[in-house]
Amino acid sequence: MPVHSGYSRRVQDDARARIEKLLARGESRMRQGMDPEQARESFEQALLVAREAGLEERVRPLVELRLADLERLARESPPPGAPAH
């Protein structure tokens, strides 16, 4: 029978908090128009933390959606130095 200690619950709670922080950081970077690679890095770190905590299946769909958003934004954005319309 598995033992669910307070320690393991705290570890998962800490992982959830880190995941939320990383996702929020990535979204903030997207909204602010920062380097897309910085946003991508935050999303991928969130997925890694989720994987290590056994939460990947719950987090992966959101991360995949955000990564797709980054790709879409990259296609829609004018190249650096291009005149605005």
Secondary structure, 3 states (H helix, E strand, C coil): CCCCCHHHHHHHHHHHHHHHHHHHHHHHHHHCCCCHHHHHHHHHHHHHHHHHCCCHHHHHHHHHHHHHHHHHHHHHCCCCCCCCC
